[in-house]
Amino acid sequence: MGISLSKKKSILVILVKRTVFFFFTMCVFTIFLYGIGTIQGFMDTTQQIMLRLIIILGFSLAAGSIYGILLDLWLVFYEKKRRFFWGIGGYIGMGLFGAVIAAAATFIVVLSGGNGI
């Protein structure tokens, strides 16, 4: 059994992937805190702060995912690295998640009498 060498990735690809995963994790964690706060009866101002944080993280996740999609498309079509083709689907899923969550949080803020961001 031989030792297989892993293919090297660009530092930009690693940075984008980890940044998008960070935004996804923080967005899910903040949604979890908002849900717990709703059940436990957090103060209204705390809930508003968490909703605004969800909006910011959701839009950041969507923007980072768009950049990741463009980077992977560049690598697939111009650099001929077909292994990045499947990453595009992950970025699309996380980008849609971020956009939907940010839109839902904005809707909740507007319904509760806030002024959005």
N, C-alpha and C positions, 0 to 999 in steps of 0.2 A: 504494500500500500504506500503510494507516494504522497509526498507533502504537496498540497495544492496551494498555490499562492493566490491570495485574494487580489482582485483588480483594484487598482488605486482610484480613489475618488478625488475630485477637485475639492479644495478647501471651501470654495463657494457653495458647492452642492451640499456639503456637510453642514455648513453654517445655516443655509436656508432651511434644510430639513429639520435641524434641531430648533431653530427659531419658531417655525410653524408648529412643531410638536409642543414647544413651550407655551405658545399662545393657546393651543387647543387644550392643554392640561389646565392652564389657569382659567380658561373660560368654563370648562366643566366644573372645576373646583368652586368658582364663584357662583355658578348656577346652583350647585349643591348647597352652598352657604345661604343663598337666597331662599331656597326651598326649606331648609332647616329654620331659617329666621321667620319665614311665614308661619310655620307650624308653632314655633316657640313664642311668637309674638314680639319680634324685635321692634324697636322704635321705627317710626315712619322715616325719619331722616337717614337711619342706617340702611333701610331698605332702598331708599332713593339712591344712596351712594353706591350700593351694590348693583343696582340696575344700571347706573351710569358707567360703572366699571365693566359690566357685561357688554354694554354698547361699544365701549372703546376696545375691549379685547376681541369682540366679534368682528368689528371692522378691521382690526389689525390682523386677525386670523384670515379674513377674506383677502386682504391685500397681500399678505405673505404667500397665501396659496396661489394667487394669480401670478405672482413673481415665480413661484416654484413651477407652475405649469409652463410658463414661458421658458424657463431655464431647461426643463426636461424636454420640451419640444425642440429647443435649440440643440440639445445633446443628441436627441434621436435622429433628427433630420440632417443636421449639418456636420455633426461629429461622428455620425454612424455608430452610436452606442445604443443598441436596441434594448439593453437591460434597464434603461430608464423609462421605457414605455409604460410599465405598470405603475410607476410612481405618479403618473399623470392622473390616474383614477383616484388615488389617495388624496392628492391635492384638490381635485374637484369635489370629492366628498367633504373634506374638511372646510373648503371654501364655502360650499353651500351651507354647511352647518353653522359657520360663523355668521354668514349673511342672514340666515333665518333667525338665529338667536338674537342678533343685534336688532333686527326689525321687530321681533316680538317684544324685546325689552323696551324699545322706543315706543311701541304701541301701549305697553303697560304704563310707562312714564306719562304719556299724553293722557291716558284714561284717568290716571290718579291726580291729574291737575297740574302736573309739572310742565315745563316748557321744552322738553327734549334735552338735548345736550346743552 
